[in-house]
């Protein structure tokens, strides 16, 4: 399939991908120990994983405290670093604790389950847009393109169904809509595609994965992003869900590497949730078709 099975000529996949306009080393030291780029980035990654593990174990207060401290620590530390791919990675990583904190706190204020997602993801657009503006990221860099979208939409349906089916077999959620009427399907599709799918893919793929790739290469950038994507689903309290969403992040991240199409992966992500929280709970795993 064009753009998915082969690299585009104007966007070759290079494991040593580097932003030539931004320095890669930050020359940052702690207690006279000059830290390498991977050591600096590993600190917030480790802290995020610890926070998510605490939430997974039911220690919510400790997990929330660490998530609060991470963006504060990153904001202070970047003040002492020169602008680089690594500082850009840190800024992207700071969005993950913000995502978790908004996700945890918003149900206190909003009770409508489907519309809750709007109130979670709309505020997240502000730090995402500020980060993009500060890092001078172009629309092309984040993957805003309509190329081959007529091919990607049906593929997104297939990928969304397969991942959604896999997650449903693990967490077995209820439906966020009362029925499969046209209005109900329109509501859940708009919320999941244009809010959840779009914002999460902007954070995880367009910002975080892109910056990790620029500093550490395509493979490591993809693997680290997939690990974090899986860990950020610790709230379900299911180890198999962490593995499943980690695999989903790996697949979607690979699709982004091959196509550099944000609409493609945002639609695929959105369809995962449409199937998982809408169609499969109402119609069954076979969608009443076979």
Secondary structure by P-SEA (a helix, b strand, c coil): ccccccccccccccccccccccccccccccccccccaaaaaaaaaaaaaaaaaaaaacaaaaaaaaaaaaaaaaaaaaaaccccaaaaaaaaaaaaaaaaaaaaccccccccccaaaaaacccaaaaaaaaaaaaccccccccccccaaaaaaaaaaaaaaaaaaaaaaccccccccccccaaaaaaaaaaaaccaaaaaaaaccccaaaaaaacccaaaaaaaaaaaaaaaacccccaaaaaaaaaaaaaaaaaaaacccaaaaaaaaaaaaaaacccccccccccccc
